[in-house]
């Protein structure tokens, strides 16, 4: 969205963001929405959505139509891209943009402004005379033509302050991997089928433009303490060291990156450290090699992950791992393997989420074949940090919930150096029924016991995990450099 704003403003169009975010006290308010629409009088309204946000997006689009039924509503983002017919079946949705939307939104806005026909615009699907017009896709955009993001449309200073000075920036687009739970495969297939010209999916941005954009951000806003690069894999390009050296010379702020274990080498880690990298985020996902290879399509050994994690930790860069539990074909012992490999590696932050199968991904189809997804729960937008939508065995589902509620306790228990301190507490949690697990009194008792153990470990200066910033972040103490709520 931030790049779309920049493009539209660059072409002289007036844009406005209606921003809802409970964390910064901007909640959905129909009265406020009506005031903004009545005063701004938009020619078109766009809503970007993923699967978890889809139902909320439709609720907002229905509200907009109730306020003014004549305003065209465009849906964009990964969910309408991969589920276009479902999206257009909603009465309140007039059009959807599939794939990358920069060039399409410019063309749509300019044609609407001049009252010209939009029905033949590439990347656009729309309803016309009770039929759906399906246009082909244009090639992936050349990132050299894309301006640096425009954040002025947000209450960006408030967002920065809330996130303790973390500013998100994207440098490149595309991912070379084919993980079964990710949209990348379906996305690439969509372009193969619907784009008539060859294109390059994995693209690097203009390094100098990105550097200049970050410098401009630091001049306009206070309290920028860290740059968070949110690329799928920051290290995929061989010349990334050129960017790192330029970043160190021109900006010299701490930064964090996402990457894949396959992209990590000693040379790159040393260059990251030299340039000011404070944290590397990488996906373990599962500690079981067979599940990881055959279910998640991630062919890498546990030994390699441990070795590459040690490259990061031994060079004094903090490590953040992503993990999923509740996978198809997973058993309790496999979840324990995930906990154990994290305990062995000792990341500074461990994020554990309950697996959520997104429609149009390979793993979603597998779940359907295994009977793990019913019509009733297949498109629910649930909190995937707490609840599984899969039809799993009740006992296993309860265990997943226990790990989600107390990831720090489980990680500490599977650290052999301090395991004995948590043995009694783990036994207590393991014996809880579903009803007891949700009992506030029981939870308070567990929290008090956990706190006492933590105090003793702190007094002995023994590292261990604690929940910090959010229930799904298990953070190793001490960890006070940056607020990890800004990392995600």
Helices and strands as residue ranges (DSSP letters): H 2-10, G 22-24, H 30-40, E 44-48, H 54-67, E 72-76, H 78-82, H 84-88, E 95-97, H 102-113, E 124-128, E 131-134, G 143-145, H 156-162, E 166-169, E 172-173, H 184-194, E 203-204, H 207-220, E 226-229, H 240-250, E 254-259, G 261-263, H 266-275, E 277-285, H 289-294, H 302-314, E 318-325, H 332-345, E 349-354, H 362-369, H 394-405, H 407-413, H 419-430, H 434-437, H 440-459, E 464-467, E 473-477, G 484-487
